[in-house]
Every structure is written in C-alpha cells, then in structure tokens.
C-alpha cells in the first residue's frame, strides 16, 4: 500500500470514528465512562494481582469500593452542591454589581478623574459582558447535558458504567494483547512505541492530573467552607475541576473567591486575606509537592490545545465528547510530535539527495541531475569499465 493510500485509509477511519461518535453520542456515555474507569483502575488491579488476588477478585474489590464512594458522594455532597450552584448562578449578577459599587466607592475620586463621564457606560458594558458570559456558559452546559443525556439517563449511567468497567477491567490485558497482535508486522515496533508514548501521556496527565485536581478541589472546598465563604463548596470544587488546564483553574478560583469575599466580608480585609492565602497555599503545594510526585515528567498538553479540544468535543458530542477530549488531544499531540520528528529526518528538511535523481527546474523529464559545476568532466568509477563496450 502506497503512502497516499495509507493516508487516505487512516483519514477515512478517523472520519468514520467521528461520525460514529456523533451518531451514537446519546447512548455512548455509559460505555465511554466504563472504558475510562477501566483504564484508570487497571494499574490498581495489576498491583492487587501482584499481591496475590485473582484478576476477578481484584476487579470486584476495586469496583465495589469505587461504587460505594460514589454513592456516598451522591448522597452526602450532591444535594448541597446542587443547591449552592443554583444559588450562585442566581446571585451572580447581584454579586458582580455590588462588587462594582464597592470598588467604585473606595476609589471614586481617581476613577472619576481617570474615566470621567464614561464610568457609567463602563459599568453598563461590564454588566452586559458578565450577563452574556453567564448566558453562554449556561447554554454550553445545557447543550452538553442534553447531548449526553438525551437517551441515556443518569440512572443508566450509574448502572451500566460499572458493569462495562467490570468486564473491561477483567479482560483488559487480553484486549491489549489482541490489539497488539493485529498491528502490521512491518510497523509493529513503531506502533508499539507510539502506543507507549500515548499511554504515558494519557496516564501521566489524566491519572496524575486528575488526582491533583481532586486533592486541590477537596482542599479548596473544605478550607473555603471552614472560613464561611458563601458558595465555598462550589467555588472550591469548581477551581479543582478545571485545574487540569494550567493557570485557568487557580486564577479563576482566586478571582471568584476573592470577589465573593470582598462582597461578603467588607470592610474586614482580614477574611479576604485568609481566602487569598488559601489559594496561594494551594498553588505552593501543587507546584512543589503534588505535580512533581503525581504527574512527574509526563508529556503535558498545551493549554490552548486542551481548551479547544474540550470546547469542540463538548459541542459536537456532548458529555461523551468531554470524556474523550483529553485522551484524543494527548494522542494527537504524540502523533504530531512523531510527524515532526520524521519530517526533520526526511530529505525535505535536511536537503540530502535521494536515490532518484531530481529533475532540473524547467527541464524535460528525465534530464541529467545537476551535480556541482557543469564544466567539470564526469569521470566514471573504475567498476564501470567492466560494463562492456562504449567505455
């Protein structure tokens, strides 16, 4: 198969996969969630196997513990979290307006001197931007929720995902071996190398970063709730949830929490400083302890590429798209680096001559190649004397 046909084949396979995800995005959520759960829990199952448990028993122990933790979270945290989230969205415009008034009142003289009569217009424009941002975020979340839950309800997700994860976790090693056997023999080593790099990228970023986000989100939520910040649970968990995008989670959580703290505790700057110290401490722990130990030197993803993948896949495939966005982005990143590596080794980049002599620019096809100065005589190698008459 020529290179062009190979490219067309893989392009067609990629388009077919995208069409399949788009067509069945409404019912794929439990299966994709089960696959992701099995992938994340496979290292733990391998460790339990090394301890002495069978694969089936290790899978039962892991999934039973996971389901128990999930049920406890749903029963204890989700009602409180849902109430705070609804209240936060409802009171967000009021909080922003009050924050504007406090800032303007404290700096009224120099703000009016700087902006003059345009202050009212800036307030109005800022309010419109906030309202439009909240409206866009609500619409995006609604589209993701509708796309992901059109045919598969939350109940089916909670029931089917553990079942799918159970069977896939039992057969995970056999499935990996079967896929490896199907790889073309000529390119098996290259495919294994790419698969290993993709696995390292996904494992390091998804497993490691997910644990970092979970720890930070729990810390922020508990700390902000202890100091009595309004919507502390929502803000803390939200900052941890989007913390896998570098700087976005921490900066967003910091700005929102400090803004809410100013509105709530004004004029007590001590509590505002405490809220600020919580995020500064969280970032110090993340950068110096959590990231080096849990993520290490794994290949990361560029924040812009990651945000584009999340928004694009979430818009196209709903909640299923959000689940597959990060693994797909990691795989594409590895393949792109491999393509750049091969390009740098190719004659197109190095300028080295190929076995086939290039055609002179503007000359007829099959013209002699240009090698050095045209005035130099061409001397045949000694071996050419054995080729027959005409030498």
Secondary structure, DSSP 8 states (H G I E B T S, - for coil): --HHHHHHHHHHHHHHHHHHHHHTTTT-HHHHHHHHHHHHHHHHHHHHHHHT--HHHHHHHHHHHHHHHHHHHIIIIIHHHHHHHHHHHHHHHHHHHHHHHHHHHHTHHHHHHHHTTHHHHHHHHHHHHHHHHHHHHHHHHHHHHHHHHSSS-HHHHHHHHHHHHHHHHHTHHHHHHHHHHTS-GGGHHHHHHHHHHHHHHHIIIIIIHHHHHHHHHHHHHHHHHHTT-TTHHHHHHHHHHGGGSTTHHHHHHHHHHHHHHHHHHTT-HHHHHHHHHHHHHHHHHIIIIIIIIIITT-----HHHHHHHHHHHHHHHTHHHHHHHHHHHHHHHHHHHHHHHHHHHSHHHH----SS----TTS-TT-----S-TTS-----GGGGGG-TT-
